[in-house]
Amino acid sequence: MQHPESNTNRQFDINSYEDYKREYTNSISDPEKFWAEKATAFQWRKKWTKMLEWSFKEPDIRWFIGGKLNITENCLDRHLEKYGNKTAFIWEPNNPDEKTVHISYRELFSKVCRFANVLKNNGVKKGDTVCIYLPMIPELAIAMLACARIGAIHSVVYAGFSSGALATRILDAEARILITSDGAFRGKNQISLKNIADEALKNCPSLNKVILVKRTGEPVSLTEERDVWLKDEESKVSEVCPAEEMDAEDTLFILYTSGSTGKPKGIVHAVAGYMVFTDYTFRNVFQCTREDVYWCTADIGWITGHSYLVYGPLLSGVTSILFEGIPTWPDAERWWKLIDKHKVNIFYTSPTAIRTLETYGTELIEKYSLQSLKTLGTVGEPINESAWHWYHKNIGKEKCPILDTWWQTETGGIMISPLIPVKEQKPAFAMFPLPGVVPVIVNDKGEELKGNEIVGNLCFKQPWPGMLKTVYKDYARFKKTYFSDYPGLYFSGDGCKRDKDGHYRITGRTDDLIKVSGHLLGTAEIENAINQHPDIVESAIVGYPHPIKGNAIAAFVISQNQRNDSNAIKKEIASLVTKTVGPIAKPEQIYIVMGLPKTRSGKIMRRILKKIMLGEKKDFGDVSTLIDPDVINKIIQELSLVESTTQGS
Ligand code: WTA
């Protein structure tokens, strides 16, 4: 079913509060009709026969059943006739002295097709998983689309992860091919990605092909037969590559996110539902026109980069910026300079980045006009009110709405967000559920809290097209994590408040996951890393508030040998975590303690450690289940000892 106009110039469905109300009502009263209308704008090889079948009990959710399509035809091919020369990506390299690259939709199309042929030539087939471990260079987006072109599943691993984390993800996804680069530039640092990958691959014997992108030009050692350069491979193939016909429910990608066990979860997204949802949410939340320049600063290694740097903007055929560097190098003006240089209209970033830049003062900002900006967004963690006001005043010049978008790797796209035409916003509130999204707030017993002025656990009652399919190779974990705490509902793991006006405010995680600088980390994953240390018997990780990162990590560890060099142990622990998980997981504070607060069943009561980190000395709630309630006082004493010696030193 091809649409004659291929409707790539679609405007927005929500242009007023009335539109929002109407769309919302329609999406709930007849979701099948609602999403069918949204989906007709795409190119389908074959229309779906049934829109939706679902159950949250034995969770099984299927969208666009029987439909056939390829997402790259919707991201690329259908724009070519009218908009082939339009810029898809403006690539800004890390170093400001290096040339900016503009890639048109036509060029992107050719590059994707050629890369797809390289993959085929190297034995990749439909359904194979390809692991991608690349810095923020165009080849990262191109590699993802090349996979999608031939029906391979991409599994992107954030290039800031260590070799241990990369190996775990390669093994779990059963990837037989890795796409990486010689190195990466990141601010003043140069990171030898190939060396990290080689380290990881020592533990991944079934991965037998590495495609290397040349970025830094640093020397690398090549393993014969296994490692090939992309450039050499590209010269062997053509740039014509018909798109593979995919079933609507085929897997588009796996993306790993932390879980409450040490093992990350491979979140699986299917082609059609993900496509329709990211497109709908991108268009209606950001309201980006073809004349606009859009910039999402997220790394493509996270879901925000997948949905709102690669797929969403390309489905809409707009121009977006792909930035390799960091906001504070060569100076903390870099972003503001780029906004003026490219006349960015829509800017989407994280609260941590905002708080970091806030510390540099406003003088740097005043050198730039920032007049092109019309919309600002944030994602990834709760934004505190003072950061919101700072962003609104200094970057948005009090004229730009701030879209505080709440969503998750699992939801595929934005679920709760302020809406530009509604014009109503409250600092730190995500505000309105988008059409198709039915939030419910439940208490710890799972009872729905009706009405307003309530706080509880954020769940969803109905499926939405972008929701995850499953956890890769682990249906049981999928069911347990999202559908078992509150039967019949999808549980997000977040706390949430609905205020007197019915607006939503996210209060943060309620489980063992911690958001550090917007990155979701599991306590168990970090504890497992620390427990590898020969002197450590046991450890407990908790998050505590941090002015820039949102949360920082504190590690409480029990050492079996009474070593006198506690600082050396702490350093060893920090480097162990960096090596095993990545620098983002490094504990800010490490305390060597004699015991941990444990229940009779052996569970560590992290909430007590959290309270200790908040400075609480007396009120720890119900501690009757602790084996040794006195352990709390001992920890407090040990901590005050550490603090007094640190202050005294
Ligand atoms: C948190 C990121 C408050 C939340 C897209 C969620 C937020 C987790 C917001 C998912 C927001 C995301 N306000 N908290 N606007 N957006 N979160 O999978 O705890 O990396 O569950 O996806 O980030 O993180 P993930």
Residues whose N, C-alpha, C, O or C-beta is under 5 A from the ligand:
A	BS01	WTA	I303 T378 V379 G380 E381 P382 I383 D404 T405 W406 W407 Q408 T409 E410 S492 D494 I506 G508 R509 G518 L520
